[in-house]
């Protein structure tokens, strides 16, 4: 026996309806949990080197009974997780367009080039332009899921007509920086991720060499936590961009 064309259409539509029912049930459970004091937050790893942990710590201080659950997800995965109710807020870097999700760019963070500590240069590496990366081996991350920060970097270079001699794709940030330390190539990273002492970091002075930090949540979500987190972010920025760690309008002293 085989499905008719009409039967196949009915089956495909039924599967979509059932998937949507599962999503609604999951979202309802999440809303119920939030009423009892649970907040689930998605993040991409690089945001944890900036001011996001400060925001979360202040949130815990102000609401000690709130159960905050952190979930590591790519920017694209956060969109689906918001729609299904798996998370309530996300911090990512990719401008994914979806009508069910509201996004707010918190900061455009400067980018720097990580290179081996044995690279030529003085004790304070000088700022550089993207054009200087032509014919160099470039390490990008993450390899998957895509689109990702890797695509953001490749699009930036392509827009400037920069052609690396080789592009090496790796799974995560730590792997990329470890390969840089071994001399396998260089890597473009956000300025807040300059934590390894065995690497040198050169700020990129091209005006468009930035990466956004984006907060996202479900469209029309009127949960109390949305306003609270937005205020915490605003207050953090008010103390100064360097103090927040979420981005630098000027290059911080420890890099230049």
C-alpha positions, 0 to 999 in steps of 0.5 A: 500500500502507498499513500495517495498524493492527498494522503501524503499532504495530510500526513505532512500537515499532521506532523507539523501540527503535532510538532507545534502542539509539542512546542506549545506544551513545552512553552506552557511548562516553561511559563509555569516554571517561571511563575515558581521562580525559574529562569533559563538563559542561553548563551554563546561561550564568548559572552561569558568573558565579558559582562554577562556574568556580572549581569547574572551575578547581580540578578542572583543578588537581587533575586536570591530565590530565583533559580537561574539555569544556564544553557550553552547554545549557539545564536541560531539554536537560541532562536528555536529554544526561545520559541519552544520555551526551553529558554527565556533569554539568550545572549548571542552574536548572530543577527538571526531574523525570526518574527517570533523573537525580539533582539536588542544589540547591547554592544558592538565589541571590537575585534582583535587578532590573536597570534603566537607570542613569538610573533614579531613586534614590540612589547605592545603590539600595534593596531593593524588592518584586516588587509594584513591578514592576506596570505595568512593561515586563519583559524575560525570557530565554531565549525558547526552549527552554521551560520555562526561567528565563523561566518561573521568573520569570513563575511567581514574579510570577504567584504574587505577583499582579504583572502587568507592563504588557508582557512582552518575550521575548528569546533570551539574557541579554546581549540582555536586559541590553542592552535594559535599558541602552537603556531598553526595560524592566527584567529580573530576574536572579540576583545573581551576574550584576550585571557591567554598569556601565551598569545599576543593580541593586535587590535583591528582598526577597520571601522567595521571590525566589530561583533555584536552582543545581542540579547534576545527573548520571545516577542511580546514576552511581558515576563518581569525578568525581561525588564530586570535584565535590561535594566541591569545591562543598562546600569552596567554600561553606565559604569563605563564600557571597560568596566562592563567588559561587554565591549570597548569603544577604544582599545583597552590598555592591556591589549595595546 
